[in-house]
């Protein structure tokens, strides 16, 4: 782990905090490695059931540290670097972005890589790479087009200008807006609710939602039915049915 990335476990919740506030949490290669390591720990754990990603200070994440980009010897080395957005996208557990401030460039892509996004009233979102001569590479076009529609996505990507939290909410980029001092608590409330559900079902729901965007309709439905069958065969599903019959709360064990 890097001191610029905090990784904390609170019961069934893990919190990854980008902790370089003096640089708006811009991600260095060392921070990217730490995020990859945190994701690997979350994926290995049978205890962690939901992951929250947030930032410290007035930024969620301002993207990659531009001062570090010239350290790559070739564009191909840059292309194949360990990518923090890829890491977040490869989380097996449900994820929540708690966007506390600026989510720019790779920070926007990090938020988009999470399953659920909530934001403080002070948050802003932007894809500003075009102002520097390039475009994003962490899935920004695909994620934005799916979440806010092609015209709004084009507006963000082609102008590079930021939008405030209210606009992001109206466009469907985020699910909720909270007061800044309530943001992490609200993320933990949502995470605790998810963690109380059957963990294997939550993980397969994540796969199912991704398939809805990447597969043709009939194939997506067929895949959904396969995932449902896998869940139905688990001990947790048997526990859920037993708890329903016995009129009690189920105790899920990720089995």
C-alpha positions in Angstrom: 0.0 0.0 0.0 1.0 3.6 -0.6 0.5 6.2 2.2 -1.5 8.1 -0.6 -4.1 5.3 -0.6 -5.8 4.3 2.6 -7.4 0.9 2.7 -9.7 0.2 5.7 -12.1 -2.7 6.5 -15.1 -2.1 8.7 -17.1 -5.3 9.1 -18.3 -6.3 5.7 -17.3 -3.0 4.1 -14.0 -2.0 2.7 -13.1 1.7 2.1 -10.5 2.7 -0.4 -9.6 6.4 0.1 -7.4 8.3 -2.3 -5.3 10.3 0.1 -3.2 12.9 -1.7 -5.3 16.0 -1.1 -2.6 18.5 -1.8 -2.6 17.2 -5.4 -6.3 16.7 -5.7 -5.7 13.0 -5.3 -4.1 12.8 -8.7 -3.0 9.2 -9.1 0.7 8.3 -9.4 2.0 4.9 -10.6 2.6 4.0 -6.9 -1.0 4.9 -6.1 -2.2 2.8 -9.0 -0.3 -0.2 -7.7 -1.8 0.4 -4.3 -5.3 0.5 -5.7 -4.6 -2.8 -7.6 -3.4 -4.4 -4.4 -6.5 -3.2 -2.5 -8.8 -4.6 -5.2 -7.0 -7.9 -5.1 -7.4 -8.1 -1.3 -11.2 -7.3 -1.6 -11.6 -10.0 -4.3 -9.8 -12.6 -2.1 -11.8 -11.9 1.0 -14.9 -13.8 2.0 -15.6 -11.2 4.6 -15.7 -8.1 2.4 -19.1 -7.7 0.7 -19.1 -4.2 -0.6 -16.4 -1.7 -1.4 -16.6 2.1 -1.1 -14.2 4.4 -3.1 -13.8 8.0 -2.0 -11.2 10.8 -1.7 -9.8 13.1 0.9 -9.9 16.8 0.9 -11.8 18.8 -1.8 -11.3 16.2 -4.6 -12.5 12.7 -5.3 -9.7 12.3 -7.9 -8.3 14.6 -10.5 -7.2 11.7 -12.7 -3.6 10.6 -13.4 -0.8 12.9 -12.2 0.1 14.6 -15.4 3.6 15.3 -14.1 4.2 11.6 -14.0 3.0 10.8 -17.6 6.4 11.7 -19.2 8.0 9.0 -17.1 6.8 6.4 -19.4 9.5 5.7 -22.0 7.2 4.9 -24.9 3.5 5.3 -25.7 3.2 1.4 -25.6 4.5 1.4 -22.1 1.9 4.0 -21.2 -0.7 1.8 -22.9 0.1 -1.2 -20.9 0.6 0.4 -17.5 -1.4 -1.0 -14.5 -4.5 1.1 -14.7 -6.5 2.0 -11.6 -9.8 2.3 -13.5 -9.3 -1.2 -14.8 -8.7 -2.4 -11.2 -11.9 -0.8 -9.9 -13.8 -2.4 -12.8 -12.4 -5.8 -11.9 -13.8 -5.7 -8.4 -15.9 -8.8 -7.9 -17.8 -7.2 -5.0 -20.4 -4.4 -5.4 -18.8 -1.0 -5.4 -20.0 2.5 -4.4 -18.2 5.7 -5.5 -18.7 8.4 -2.8 -17.7 11.4 -4.8 -16.7 14.2 -2.4 -15.4 16.8 -4.8 -13.7 17.0 -8.2 -14.0 13.9 -10.3 -12.0 14.8 -13.4 -10.4 12.6 -16.1 -9.4 9.3 -14.6 -11.3 10.3 -11.5 -14.5 10.5 -13.5 -13.6 7.1 -15.0 -13.0 5.7 -11.5 -16.4 6.8 -10.4 -18.0 5.4 -13.6 -16.2 2.1 -12.9 -18.2 1.7 -9.7 -21.6 0.2 -9.7 -23.3 2.9 -7.7 -22.4 6.6 -7.5 -23.5 9.1 -5.0 -22.0 12.6 -4.6 -21.7 15.6 -2.3 -23.3 18.8 -3.3 -19.8 20.2 -3.9 -18.9 17.5 -6.4 -18.1 18.3 -10.0 -17.5 16.0 -13.0 -15.4 16.5 -16.1 -13.6 14.7 -18.9 -11.0 17.4 -19.5 -8.4 15.5 -21.4 -9.4 17.1 -24.7 -8.1 20.4 -23.3 -4.6 18.9 -23.1 -4.6 17.1 -26.5 -5.9 13.6 -25.8 -9.0 11.7 -24.7 -9.7 9.5 -21.8 -8.8 5.8 -21.9 -10.5 4.2 -18.9 -13.9 3.6 -20.5 -15.2 7.2 -20.3 -17.0 7.2 -23.7 -18.8 3.8 -23.2 -19.7 4.5 -19.5 -20.9 8.0 -20.2 -22.9 7.1 -23.3 -24.7 4.3 -21.3 -25.3 6.5 -18.2 -26.2 9.9 -19.6 -26.9 9.3 -23.3 -24.8 10.0 -26.4 -25.5 13.8 -26.7 -24.7 14.5 -23.1 -21.6 12.3 -23.3 -20.4 14.1 -26.4 -21.0 17.4 -24.6 -18.7 16.4 -21.7 -16.0 14.7 -23.7 -15.8 17.2 -26.6 -15.9 20.3 -24.4 -14.0 19.0 -21.4 -16.0 21.4 -19.2 -17.2 20.3 -15.8 -20.8 19.8 -14.7 -22.0 20.3 -11.1 -23.6 17.6 -9.0 -27.1 18.7 -9.7 -26.6 18.4 -13.4 -24.9 15.0 -13.0 -28.0 13.9 -11.0 -30.4 15.2 -13.6 -28.5 13.3 -16.3 -28.4 10.1 -14.4 -24.6 10.1 -13.8 -25.2 9.8 -10.0 -28.0 8.3 -7.9 -28.1 10.7 -5.0 -26.7 14.0 -3.8 -25.9 14.5 -0.1 -24.5 17.1 2.2 -20.7 16.8 2.2 -20.6 15.8 5.9 -23.1 13.0 5.2 -21.5 11.5 2.1 -19.4 8.7 3.6 -22.1 7.8 6.2 -24.7 7.6 3.4 -22.3 5.4 1.3 -21.8 3.1 4.3 -25.6 2.9 4.8 -26.0 1.8 1.2 -23.1 -0.6 1.5 -24.4 -2.1 4.8 -27.7 -2.8 3.1 -26.0 -4.5 0.2 -23.8 -6.4 2.6 -26.9 -7.7 4.3 -28.0 -9.4 1.1 -26.8 -12.8 -0.1 -23.2 -12.1 -1.2 -23.1 -14.5 -4.1 -26.3 -13.1 -5.4 -25.0 -9.6 -5.1 -21.8 -10.6 -7.0 -23.8 -12.3 -9.8 -26.1 -9.3 -10.0 -23.1 -7.2 -10.8 -22.1 -9.7 -13.6 -25.7 -9.6 -14.8 -25.8 -5.8 -15.0 -22.6 -5.7 -17.0 -24.0 -8.4 -19.4 -27.0 -6.2 -19.9 -24.8 -3.6 -21.5 -22.5 -5.9 -23.4 -24.6 -8.8 -24.7 -27.5 -8.9 -27.3 -30.9 -9.0 -25.5 -31.7 -12.7 -25.9 -28.1 -13.7 -24.9 -28.3 -11.4 -21.9 -31.5 -13.0 -20.7 -30.1 -16.5 -21.2 -27.0 -15.5 -19.2 -29.2 -14.1 -16.5 -31.1 -17.4 -16.2 -27.8 -19.2 -15.9 -26.7 -16.9 -13.2 -30.1 -17.3 -11.4 -29.6 -21.0 -11.5 -26.1 -20.8 -10.0 -27.5 -18.6 -7.2 -30.4 -20.9 -6.6 -28.1 -23.8 -6.0 -26.1 -22.1 -3.3 -26.4 -22.7 0.5 -27.3 -19.1 0.9 -30.4 -19.5 -1.4 -31.5 -22.5 0.7 -31.0 -20.4 3.8 -33.1 -17.6 2.2 -36.0 -20.0 1.5 -35.8 -21.6 4.9 -35.8 -18.1 6.6 -38.8 -17.1 4.5 -40.7 -20.2 5.6 -39.7 -19.7 9.2 -40.5 -16.0 9.2 -37.0 -14.9 10.4 -34.0 -13.0 9.0 -31.7 -15.1 6.9 -28.0 -15.5 7.8 -25.9 -15.5 4.6 -22.4 -17.0 4.6 -21.3 -16.6 1.0 -21.6 -20.3 0.3 
